[in-house]
């Protein structure tokens, strides 16, 4: 089993809303997930990103792979 941090899409047509989740790489994009780590709303004025740092650090210590998009969102929230 390979675990990945990635985005899970929700919201209505043309109004996307994403959850940052830890999921098995075999699961579909909007399918099952192991844990929700945060949210990302690209339609808000400030492109709001919320992250649970404790959960994020827990998964990184376990050696999880991180998608490119999630990696860039994490770096935006740190600085």
N, C-alpha and C positions, 0 to 999 in steps of 0.2 A: 504494500500500500504506500503510495506516494502522496503526501499531503501538500497542498498548495494554498497560498493566500491569494484570493482573487475577488473580483467583483461579481455580485449577483444582482441582476437587473430586476427592478420592480417599477411601479408607476404606470401611468396611462400612456397611450400613444402620443408621441412627441413631448412627453413630460417625464423623462427618465428620472429614476431615483435608484441609487445603488447601495447595497450592503457589502461591506468588506467582510469576507467569510474565510474560514479555514475549511477546506473541502478535499475529499479524495479526488485525485486527478482524473479518475474514471467517471465521476459523477457529471451529469450535464450542467451547463452554466447556471441555469435557474433551478436545478434539482436539489437533492439532499445536500446538507452541509453539516459540519461537525460543531462549529461555534461561530457566532457573530462577533466580530471584533470592532466594528464601527460602521459609519455610514458616509456616503458622499452624495451631495446634491449639486449637480453641475448647472442647474437652472437658477439657483439663488444668485444674488448679486455678487457675493464673495466666494462662490463655489465652495460652500460649507463642507468641511471634512471634520468628522468627530471620530476619535479613536480611543479605545480602552488600552492604555499603555501597559497595564499589568498583563492582560491577556496576550497582547502583541509580543511582549518579551518572553512569555511562557512558550509561545509557539516558535519563536526564533531560536530559543535555547534547544528546542527539540530538533532543530535542523530543517525546518520547513522551507520549501521553495517559495519564492515570492514573484508574482507576475510583474512585468515591467510597469504597468499602470499603477498597481498598488505601491510599488517601490517609489514611484514619483510622487504619489499622494503622501506617503509617509515622510519623504524628504521635505515636502512643502509645509507640513505641520510642525516639523522640528525647528525650522528657521523662520 
